[in-house]
Amino acid sequence: MATLLAVNSAASLWGPYKDIWQTVGNALWRRQPEAVHLLDMILKKHKPDFISLFRNPPKNVQQHEKVQKAST
């Protein structure tokens, strides 16, 4: 049962990105005309996800102190 839950949680985590990958493939490689419009809609929907990839997380003071103390 635990493995079944792990598979289901992974599927729900990566499901939207698999859809994006499939839509990109349909629009670019298979050159399906209806996929271009769908790709535009999906990219607009997932824009925050793509923008968040370029943001750096805020600095953690505790981690900085650990790194400073590591050399001593």
DACOR-V390581 format. One record per residue. N is the residue number from 0. PSI is psi in degrees with one decimal (NA if undefined). NEAR is the number of other ideal C-beta (glycine too) atoms within 10 Angstrom. Layout:
BEGIN
N & PSI & NEAR
N & PSI & NEAR
END
This chain:
BEGIN
0 & -37.2 & 5
1 & -38.3 & 6
2 & -33.2 & 7
3 & -41.7 & 8
4 & -39.0 & 9
5 & -40.9 & 10
6 & -42.7 & 10
7 & -39.6 & 10
8 & -36.5 & 10
9 & -37.9 & 10
10 & -40.0 & 10
11 & -28.5 & 9
12 & -45.8 & 9
13 & -3.7 & 11
14 & -51.8 & 10
15 & -35.1 & 13
16 & -31.1 & 11
17 & -37.2 & 10
18 & -40.6 & 13
19 & -45.6 & 17
20 & -43.2 & 11
21 & -39.2 & 13
22 & -39.9 & 19
23 & -43.8 & 14
24 & -42.6 & 13
25 & -38.6 & 17
26 & -41.2 & 19
27 & -47.5 & 12
28 & -42.3 & 9
29 & -11.7 & 8
30 & 47.5 & 9
31 & 122.6 & 14
32 & -38.8 & 8
33 & -21.3 & 9
34 & -24.6 & 19
35 & -44.2 & 13
36 & -41.6 & 10
37 & -39.0 & 15
38 & -42.2 & 18
39 & -43.6 & 12
40 & -41.6 & 10
41 & -40.8 & 18
42 & -37.4 & 14
43 & -38.3 & 8
44 & -40.1 & 11
45 & 16.0 & 14
46 & -43.9 & 10
47 & -34.9 & 7
48 & -41.8 & 12
49 & -36.9 & 10
50 & -36.5 & 9
51 & -21.1 & 9
52 & -26.5 & 6
53 & -4.0 & 6
54 & 137.6 & 7
55 & 140.4 & 5
56 & 154.9 & 6
57 & 150.8 & 6
58 & 140.7 & 7
59 & 120.6 & 9
60 & -39.8 & 8
61 & -43.1 & 7
62 & -37.3 & 9
63 & -41.5 & 10
64 & -39.3 & 10
65 & -40.1 & 10
66 & -41.0 & 9
67 & -39.2 & 9
68 & -18.3 & 8
69 & -30.9 & 7
70 & -13.8 & 5
71 & NA & 4
END
